């Protein structure tokens, strides 16, 4: 069975955001700038913390990784990944 989960870091106009999600490929399904894509980005990153620097986001992501691995019986299929830059979803 596949967990299909990971901890993802992405840069947005308001800063770097970090989330723990499954099926991250859904954020690439819709074309950039469309309402559907903004809705998808918001569903993945909308409630995530915002960091001013990539380094602080990475530090937080690895702390989250420790928590996920202890809470979910050690299943984190894709580890910590940096996804790149995205447009605002707000």
C-alpha positions as CSV (number, residue, x, y, z in Angstrom):
1,X,0.0,0.0,0.0
2,X,1.3,3.5,-0.9
3,X,1.1,6.3,1.6
4,X,1.6,8.9,-1.2
5,X,2.4,11.6,1.4
6,X,5.1,14.1,2.0
7,X,6.0,17.3,3.6
8,X,6.1,20.1,1.0
9,X,7.7,23.5,1.0
10,X,6.6,26.1,-1.6
11,X,7.4,29.7,-2.1
12,X,4.4,32.1,-2.5
13,X,4.4,35.9,-2.8
14,X,3.7,36.1,1.0
15,X,6.5,33.8,2.0
16,X,7.4,30.1,2.2
17,X,4.7,27.7,3.2
18,X,4.9,24.1,4.6
19,X,2.3,21.4,4.5
20,X,2.0,17.7,5.1
21,X,-0.3,16.3,2.4
22,X,-1.1,13.4,0.1
23,X,-1.4,13.5,-3.7
24,X,0.6,16.7,-4.1
25,X,0.4,16.2,-7.9
26,X,-3.1,17.7,-7.8
27,X,-1.6,21.2,-7.5
28,X,-0.3,20.8,-11.1
29,X,-3.6,19.6,-12.6
30,X,-5.0,23.1,-13.5
31,X,-3.4,25.8,-15.5
32,X,-1.5,28.6,-13.7
33,X,-3.7,31.5,-12.8
34,X,-7.0,29.7,-13.1
35,X,-9.6,29.8,-10.3
36,X,-9.5,26.0,-10.1
37,X,-5.7,26.1,-9.5
38,X,-6.0,28.8,-6.9
39,X,-8.7,26.7,-5.1
40,X,-6.4,23.6,-5.2
41,X,-3.4,25.6,-3.9
42,X,-5.5,27.0,-1.1
43,X,-6.7,23.5,-0.1
44,X,-3.2,22.3,0.2
45,X,-1.4,25.4,1.6
46,X,-4.2,27.7,2.9
47,X,-3.8,26.8,6.6
48,X,-0.1,26.3,6.5
49,X,2.4,28.5,8.5
50,X,4.3,31.2,6.6
51,X,8.0,31.7,6.9
52,X,10.1,34.7,5.7
53,X,13.1,32.5,4.7
54,X,13.6,29.2,3.0
55,X,15.9,28.1,5.8
56,X,13.2,28.7,8.5
57,X,10.7,26.7,6.3
58,X,13.1,23.9,6.0
59,X,13.8,23.8,9.7
60,X,10.1,23.7,10.4
61,X,9.6,21.0,7.7
62,X,12.1,18.7,9.4
63,X,10.5,19.2,12.8
64,X,7.2,18.3,11.2
65,X,8.8,15.3,9.7
66,X,9.9,14.1,13.1
67,X,6.3,14.5,14.4
68,X,4.7,12.8,11.3
69,X,7.1,9.8,11.6
70,X,6.3,9.3,15.3
71,X,2.5,9.9,14.9
72,X,1.9,7.9,11.7
73,X,4.0,4.8,12.4
74,X,7.0,6.0,10.4
75,X,5.2,6.4,7.0
76,X,6.4,9.4,5.0
77,X,6.7,8.2,1.5
78,X,8.2,11.3,-0.2
79,X,10.0,12.9,2.8
80,X,10.6,16.7,2.7
81,X,10.4,18.3,-0.8
82,X,10.8,21.8,-2.1
83,X,8.2,22.4,-4.9
84,X,9.3,25.8,-6.2
85,X,7.5,29.0,-6.7
86,X,3.7,29.5,-7.0
87,X,1.3,32.4,-7.6
88,X,-0.9,33.7,-4.8
89,X,-4.1,31.8,-4.1
90,X,-5.6,34.5,-1.9
